[in-house]
């Protein structure tokens, strides 16, 4: 069974080292997927991983 992990806006902001307002702005701009549960908002762990993966810049090979 695939277990879905959901995080709060605060948890995501802390993990990424960003302000909560940045996370909420990304959500409003639809740059970040989220789940609404009544009045609560949660962000799937897979979406946090996607943000990290798409923002990762690979290193260059060193020439000699």
TIRO-2110 file (N, C-alpha, C; in Angstrom, 1 decimal):
// TIRO-2110
0.8, -1.2, 0.0, N, 1, A
0.0, 0.0, 0.0, CA, 1, A
0.9, 1.2, 0.0, C, 1, A
0.6, 2.2, -0.9, N, 2, A
1.3, 3.4, -1.0, CA, 2, A
0.8, 4.4, 0.1, C, 2, A
1.6, 4.8, 1.0, N, 3, A
1.2, 5.7, 2.1, CA, 3, A
1.5, 7.2, 1.7, C, 3, A
0.5, 8.0, 1.6, N, 4, A
0.7, 9.4, 1.3, CA, 4, A
1.0, 10.2, 2.5, C, 4, A
2.2, 10.9, 2.5, N, 5, A
2.6, 11.8, 3.6, CA, 5, A
2.2, 13.2, 3.2, C, 5, A
1.5, 13.8, 4.1, N, 6, A
1.1, 15.2, 3.9, CA, 6, A
1.7, 16.1, 5.0, C, 6, A
2.2, 17.3, 4.6, N, 7, A
2.9, 18.2, 5.5, CA, 7, A
2.1, 19.5, 5.5, C, 7, A
2.3, 20.2, 6.6, N, 8, A
1.7, 21.6, 6.7, CA, 8, A
2.6, 22.6, 6.0, C, 8, A
2.1, 23.8, 5.7, N, 9, A
2.8, 24.8, 5.1, CA, 9, A
4.1, 25.2, 5.9, C, 9, A
3.9, 25.2, 7.2, N, 10, A
5.0, 25.5, 8.1, CA, 10, A
6.1, 24.5, 8.0, C, 10, A
5.8, 23.2, 8.0, N, 11, A
6.7, 22.1, 7.9, CA, 11, A
7.5, 22.2, 6.6, C, 11, A
6.8, 22.5, 5.5, N, 12, A
7.5, 22.6, 4.2, CA, 12, A
8.4, 23.8, 4.1, C, 12, A
8.0, 24.9, 4.7, N, 13, A
8.8, 26.1, 4.7, CA, 13, A
10.1, 25.9, 5.5, C, 13, A
9.9, 25.2, 6.6, N, 14, A
11.1, 24.9, 7.5, CA, 14, A
12.1, 24.0, 6.8, C, 14, A
11.5, 23.0, 6.1, N, 15, A
12.4, 22.0, 5.5, CA, 15, A
13.2, 22.6, 4.3, C, 15, A
12.5, 23.5, 3.6, N, 16, A
13.1, 24.2, 2.4, CA, 16, A
13.9, 25.4, 2.8, C, 16, A
13.8, 25.9, 4.0, N, 17, A
14.5, 27.1, 4.5, CA, 17, A
13.9, 28.3, 3.9, C, 17, A
12.6, 28.3, 3.7, N, 18, A
11.8, 29.5, 3.1, CA, 18, A
10.8, 30.0, 4.1, C, 18, A
10.3, 31.1, 3.8, N, 19, A
9.2, 31.7, 4.6, CA, 19, A
7.9, 31.1, 4.2, C, 19, A
7.0, 31.0, 5.2, N, 20, A
5.7, 30.4, 4.9, CA, 20, A
4.9, 31.2, 3.8, C, 20, A
5.2, 32.5, 3.8, N, 21, A
4.5, 33.3, 2.8, CA, 21, A
5.0, 32.9, 1.4, C, 21, A
6.2, 32.5, 1.2, N, 22, A
6.7, 32.0, -0.1, CA, 22, A
5.9, 30.7, -0.5, C, 22, A
5.8, 29.8, 0.4, N, 23, A
5.0, 28.6, 0.1, CA, 23, A
3.6, 28.9, -0.2, C, 23, A
3.0, 29.8, 0.5, N, 24, A
1.6, 30.2, 0.2, CA, 24, A
1.5, 30.9, -1.1, C, 24, A
2.5, 31.7, -1.5, N, 25, A
2.5, 32.4, -2.8, CA, 25, A
2.6, 31.4, -3.9, C, 25, A
3.5, 30.4, -3.7, N, 26, A
3.6, 29.3, -4.8, CA, 26, A
2.3, 28.6, -4.9, C, 26, A
1.6, 28.4, -3.8, N, 27, A
0.3, 27.7, -3.9, CA, 27, A
-0.7, 28.5, -4.6, C, 27, A
-0.7, 29.8, -4.4, N, 28, A
-1.7, 30.7, -5.0, CA, 28, A
-1.4, 30.8, -6.5, C, 28, A
-0.1, 30.7, -6.9, N, 29, A
0.3, 30.8, -8.3, CA, 29, A
0.2, 29.4, -9.0, C, 29, A
-0.2, 28.4, -8.2, N, 30, A
-0.3, 27.0, -8.7, CA, 30, A
1.1, 26.5, -9.1, C, 30, A
2.1, 26.9, -8.5, N, 31, A
3.5, 26.4, -8.7, CA, 31, A
3.7, 25.1, -7.8, C, 31, A
2.8, 25.0, -6.9, N, 32, A
3.0, 23.9, -5.9, CA, 32, A
1.6, 23.2, -5.7, C, 32, A
1.6, 21.9, -5.8, N, 33, A
0.3, 21.2, -5.6, CA, 33, A
0.0, 21.1, -4.1, C, 33, A
-1.3, 21.1, -3.8, N, 34, A
-1.6, 21.0, -2.4, CA, 34, A
-3.0, 20.3, -2.3, C, 34, A
-3.3, 19.9, -1.1, N, 35, A
-4.6, 19.2, -0.8, CA, 35, A
-5.3, 20.1, 0.2, C, 35, A
-6.6, 20.3, -0.1, N, 36, A
-7.5, 21.0, 0.9, CA, 36, A
-8.3, 20.0, 1.6, C, 36, A
-8.2, 20.1, 3.0, N, 37, A
-9.0, 19.2, 3.8, CA, 37, A
-9.9, 20.1, 4.7, C, 37, A
-11.0, 20.4, 4.2, N, 38, A
-11.9, 21.4, 4.9, CA, 38, A
-11.2, 22.8, 4.8, C, 38, A
-10.8, 23.4, 6.0, N, 39, A
-10.1, 24.7, 6.0, CA, 39, A
-8.6, 24.5, 6.0, C, 39, A
-8.2, 23.3, 6.2, N, 40, A
-6.8, 23.0, 6.3, CA, 40, A
-6.1, 22.7, 4.9, C, 40, A
-4.9, 23.1, 4.8, N, 41, A
-4.1, 22.9, 3.6, CA, 41, A
-2.9, 22.0, 3.9, C, 41, A
-2.7, 21.0, 3.1, N, 42, A
-1.5, 20.1, 3.3, CA, 42, A
-0.8, 19.9, 1.9, C, 42, A
0.5, 19.7, 2.0, N, 43, A
1.3, 19.6, 0.8, CA, 43, A
1.9, 18.1, 0.8, C, 43, A
1.6, 17.4, -0.3, N, 44, A
2.2, 16.0, -0.3, CA, 44, A
3.7, 16.0, -0.3, C, 44, A
4.2, 15.0, 0.3, N, 45, A
5.7, 14.8, 0.4, CA, 45, A
6.3, 14.7, -1.0, C, 45, A
5.5, 14.1, -1.9, N, 46, A
6.0, 13.9, -3.3, CA, 46, A
6.2, 15.3, -4.0, C, 46, A
5.4, 16.3, -3.6, N, 47, A
5.5, 17.6, -4.2, CA, 47, A
6.7, 18.3, -3.6, C, 47, A
7.0, 18.1, -2.4, N, 48, A
8.3, 18.7, -1.8, CA, 48, A
9.5, 18.1, -2.5, C, 48, A
9.5, 16.8, -2.7, N, 49, A
10.6, 16.1, -3.5, CA, 49, A
10.7, 16.7, -4.9, C, 49, A
9.6, 16.9, -5.6, N, 50, A
9.6, 17.5, -6.9, CA, 50, A
10.2, 18.9, -6.9, C, 50, A
9.9, 19.7, -6.0, N, 51, A
10.4, 21.1, -5.9, CA, 51, A
12.0, 21.0, -5.7, C, 51, A
12.4, 20.1, -4.8, N, 52, A
13.9, 19.9, -4.6, CA, 52, A
14.5, 19.4, -5.9, C, 52, A
13.9, 18.4, -6.5, N, 53, A
14.5, 17.8, -7.7, CA, 53, A
14.6, 18.8, -8.9, C, 53, A
13.6, 19.6, -9.1, N, 54, A
13.6, 20.5, -10.2, CA, 54, A
14.5, 21.7, -10.0, C, 54, A
14.7, 22.0, -8.7, N, 55, A
15.6, 23.1, -8.4, CA, 55, A
17.1, 22.8, -8.2, C, 55, A
17.4, 21.5, -8.3, N, 56, A
18.7, 21.0, -8.1, CA, 56, A
19.6, 21.3, -9.3, C, 56, A
20.7, 22.0, -9.2, N, 57, A
21.6, 22.3, -10.3, CA, 57, A
22.8, 21.3, -10.2, C, 57, A
23.0, 20.5, -11.2, N, 58, A
24.1, 19.5, -11.2, CA, 58, A
25.5, 20.2, -11.2, C, 58, A
26.4, 19.6, -10.6, N, 59, A
27.8, 20.1, -10.6, CA, 59, A
28.4, 19.9, -12.0, C, 59, A
29.4, 20.7, -12.3, N, 60, A
30.2, 20.5, -13.5, CA, 60, A
31.4, 19.6, -13.2, C, 60, A
31.7, 18.8, -14.2, N, 61, A
32.9, 18.0, -14.1, CA, 61, A
34.1, 18.9, -14.1, C, 61, A
35.1, 18.6, -13.3, N, 62, A
36.3, 19.4, -13.2, CA, 62, A
37.3, 19.0, -14.3, C, 62, A
37.7, 20.0, -15.1, N, 63, A
38.7, 19.7, -16.1, CA, 63, A
40.1, 19.8, -15.5, C, 63, A
41.0, 19.1, -16.1, N, 64, A
42.4, 19.1, -15.6, CA, 64, A
43.3, 19.6, -16.7, C, 64, A
END
